[in-house]
Amino acid sequence: MSRYLLNKFLYTVDRDPELVERYRDDPHGTVTWWEAERANQILNCHVPEASTWLRFTDEEREALTGHDYVRLFALGAHPFLTLTLFIAMFERDHAEPLGFQKEYARRLAHFSLPYPDIAT
């Protein structure tokens, strides 16, 4: 399991409006593409550099393709990253203000301290 890779996915997708829409509409295709093309790119390098070993586990891939932010939280994905990305994707589906945030809180309410480790 790599909390780093989960967080890197959430971070990079959230910062690209086209990727946000792509992930909303085609989560499986987006996760598969991102893992093959972007997972090993080293962020913030002036010269493109990449590693070769980073891969999602089957459980991580399933949680990402299922938009399962509760499971992602349990796996150690940073809650701020999941919240901001999923707000961008799903807030529009709720009629009331803060509708998605309230749903997010309800779905994570069963967690108690200590929360899952989010250190990378």
N, C-alpha and C positions, 0 to 999 in steps of 0.2 A: 504494500500500500504506500502511496506517495501523496501525502497531503500537499506537498509542494506542487505536484503536477495538477491536482484538482484545483488548487488555488490559482495556478497559472492559467488554466483553462478559463475559469470564471473571470479572472482579471482581464485577460486579453479579449475575450468575447464581449464583455461588458463595455469595453472602450471603443468598439467598432459597431456603429448602428446597423450596418449591413449584416454583420455577423450575428447581432442580436436577433434580427428578423429571420435570418437563415436558421439559427438555432431554434427559434420558436416554431417555424414551419416544418423543419426537417431535422429533428434532433439526432436521429441515428446517422444520417448522412453527414451532418456537421461534425459530430464527435469523431466519426471515422476519418473524415478529411483532416480535421485539426490534429488528431493523433499522428497521422501519417506525415503531414506537412509542417506543422507548427510546434508540436510537443518538444522537439529537440532543439529548436532554435534558442540560442542564448539571447535573452532580452537585453536591450539597450547597448548593443555592441555596434560600433561604427562600421566594422567589417563583418559581413555575415559569418557567424560561427555557429556550429551546432555540435551537440553531443549525439550519441547513438543509442543510448540504453533506456531512455525514459519511455514507459508504456503504462497505460491504465491497467488495473486488475479488472477481471470480469465484473466484479461487484461495483467498482467505480464506474466502469463503462455503462453498466445497466442503470445505475442511479442517474448518471448524466443523460442518457438517452431517454429515460423516463421522466425527466424534469423533477426528480424526486429530491427536493431540497431538504426534507426531513432526514432522509437517509444520508445525504451529503453531509449534513450537520453531524450525524452520528459517526460518520467516517472521518471527521475532523476538518472538513472544509470550513473556512472562516465565515462566520455568520454574516458579517458585513458584505462580503463578496456575493454570497448567495442572495441576500436580501436585495442588494442594488440591481443585480442582473435580473432577478425574477420580477422585481417591480417593473423594470423596463419592458419585460415580456408580457406580464399579465395584469398590470394595474388597469389597463384599458378594458379588461373583461368584467370589471366591477362597477356597479352603478354608483355606489356611495364613495365619498372621499375616504382615502386610506383603506379601502376595501381589501386590497391584497395584503397590506401590512397586517390587518386584523386577522385575516385567514392564516398568514404565516405564523403569527403569535399563537393562534389557537392550535395549529398543527404541531408546534414545538413545545406546547405547554406541559407535556408529560415529562420533559427533561428536568432534572433537578441538579443542584450542585453536588459534586463537581461536574461541570460540563465536559464533553469530550475534549481531548487535547487538540488544540489548533496550532501548536508549534510546528514549524517546518524545519 
